[in-house]
Amino acid sequence: MVVSLAGEWDIYRREELRALLEPAYYERFVILDLTAAKYVTSTLICELVLVHKHRKQHALAGALLAVKSAFVRRLLTVTGLDGLFSIFESVDDAMSAASGLAS
């Protein structure tokens, strides 16, 4: 499953973000597509942590992230999320990795 998170993600879009991420809590393999994310705040960071915790508690593989933006990558590094998620340049790269996990 691929969840696309394009645009700006701040407190004003928290409910929309939660609704988009809800399926990521239960699917076997999930790719969170941040390649078109333009502005990211702690709102998205917190939601990513919740996705990670929920998947870990339910013994599901970690969600994979597709990220192009240098700003978003830097934010993931500064917050330590690069240690919780596998990060790829594109959705295709993440899908290739996910298909390797499924084998």
C-alpha positions in Angstrom: 0.0 0.0 0.0 1.2 3.5 -0.9 0.0 6.5 1.1 0.8 9.8 -0.7 1.4 12.8 1.5 1.8 15.7 -0.9 1.8 19.4 0.0 2.1 21.1 3.4 1.6 19.2 6.7 1.0 21.3 9.7 -1.3 21.4 12.6 -4.2 22.7 10.5 -4.2 19.4 8.5 -3.7 17.0 11.5 -7.1 15.3 11.2 -6.7 14.8 7.4 -3.2 13.4 8.0 -4.5 11.0 10.6 -7.3 9.8 8.3 -4.7 9.3 5.5 -2.3 7.4 7.8 -4.9 5.2 9.4 -4.7 2.3 6.9 -0.9 2.4 7.4 -1.5 1.0 10.9 -2.8 -2.3 9.6 -1.5 -3.1 6.1 1.3 -5.7 5.8 3.6 -3.4 3.8 3.3 0.3 3.7 5.2 3.0 1.7 4.6 6.6 2.8 5.2 8.8 -0.2 6.6 12.1 0.9 8.2 12.9 -2.5 5.7 15.8 -3.0 5.7 17.0 0.6 6.7 20.7 0.5 6.4 21.8 4.1 6.6 19.5 7.1 6.2 20.3 10.8 6.2 18.4 14.1 2.6 17.4 13.2 3.8 15.0 10.6 6.8 13.9 12.7 4.5 13.0 15.6 2.2 11.0 13.3 5.1 9.1 11.8 6.2 8.1 15.3 2.7 6.9 16.1 2.6 4.8 12.9 6.0 3.3 13.8 4.9 2.5 17.3 1.6 0.9 16.3 3.3 -1.2 13.6 5.9 -2.4 16.0 3.4 -3.3 18.7 1.5 -5.4 16.1 4.6 -7.1 14.8 4.3 -5.5 11.3 7.2 -4.5 9.1 8.3 -0.9 9.4 6.7 1.5 7.0 9.1 2.7 4.2 9.5 6.3 3.3 10.0 7.8 -0.1 11.5 11.3 0.3 13.1 13.7 -2.3 13.2 17.0 -0.5 16.5 17.8 1.2 14.6 19.7 3.8 12.4 16.8 4.7 15.4 14.4 4.8 17.3 16.7 7.1 14.3 17.0 9.4 14.0 13.2 9.5 17.7 13.0 10.4 17.6 15.7 13.0 14.6 14.1 14.7 16.2 10.6 14.6 13.4 9.2 12.4 16.0 8.1 9.8 16.8 5.4 12.4 13.2 4.2 12.7 12.3 4.2 9.0 14.1 3.0 5.8 14.2 6.0 3.5 14.3 5.9 -0.3 14.6 8.4 -3.1 11.5 7.2 -4.8 8.4 5.1 -4.4 9.8 2.7 -7.0 12.9 2.2 -4.9 10.8 1.6 -1.8 8.6 -0.8 -3.8 11.6 -2.8 -4.9 12.8 -3.0 -1.2 9.3 -4.0 -0.1 9.1 -6.8 -2.7 12.4 -8.1 -1.4 10.9 -8.2 2.1 7.9 -10.1 0.9 10.0 -12.9 -0.7 
